Amino acid sequence: QSVLTQPPSASGTPGQRVTISCSGSSSNIGGNNVNWYQQLPGTAPKLLIYGKNRRPSGVPDRFSGSKSGTSASLAISGLQSEDEADYYCAAWDDSLNAYVFGTGTKVTVL
Amino acid sequence: EVQLVQSGAEIKKPGESLKISCKGSGYNFTDYWIGWVRQVPGKGLEWMGIIYPGDSDARYSPSFQGQVTISADKSISTAYLQWSSLKASDTAMYYCARPYTSGWYPFDYWGQGTLVTVSS
């Protein structure tokens, strides 16, 4: 059972802004950077956000991350059909001494 | 170009042993940690552990400590994940992944995954 909690699903129409939340605690999100991954159906995860809202080369600036206290959010602006995927937050947990992933959110483009 | 290529799908019986591999190329294999991530069908991602191929220093998630062994052979740029006695609950997709820096995370490069099916 993951220590980072995400809503199971989120949806939006093309062009809309969708936000995904990730709730943790002081031992993970509260004290460490949050990373976000995108997993398209049948493929390996892909890093979207790392550090303090940094994007690897090739990731569109439509994706942005933020953090406040023990919660984090991923925002997808200008939603596109190719954004339909599962999204996971992740962070180091100082208590578990492990890298923990969120429960995952399935984004559907209506 | 950094690439991680994993071994092929496996079908095993409960109690059998297994070792799957992950071969790195396109970078100095001994300079970066390699991690393993489990994904049970239809479920989320779980970090299993990580190894530094330079000296084979391996660290494990508490959830997987004692359940699997992570190793590496730097002479052939390959990391391994092995089980001594598989259970049906080990059925999952297993990914190897490399952090984008010399730290333990986050993972910027991923293998294609190895599907392990354990069934009698």
Interface residues (C-beta under 8 A of the other chain):
Chain A: S2 N35 Y37 Q39 A44 P45 K46 L47 Y50 P56 Y88 A90 W92 L96 N97 A98 Y99 V100 F101 G102 T103 G104
Chain B: G35 V37 G44 L45 E46 W47 S61 P62 S63 Y95 A97 Y100 W104 Y105 P106 F107 D108 W110 G111 Q112 G113
